[in-house]
């Protein structure tokens, strides 16, 4: 059973270097500028993953309830994960991601 741990914190993106602020309405999972993330969770928000590889956005799904869902692949271990797009994600990046994987 996947358990969701609420952790909404600021971070510096390891891919583009930009400072990323808290999301405010849920938990920030990825950079809104370049859409990259970091492989730190086994279950959402638990910070128990030891890999710590860079999660690269590799695809996009559209969920009728969640909206855009970004697919990530860890550049270190290869694991594929998913996360809902945030309201402040760069829409140009979302469009590019959807266009390259059709």
Secondary structure, DSSP 8 states (H G I E B T S, - for coil): ----------EE-TTT--EE---SSS---B-TTT--EE---SSTT----S---EEEEEEEEEETTTEEEEEEEETTT--EEEEE--TTS-HHHHHHHHHHT-
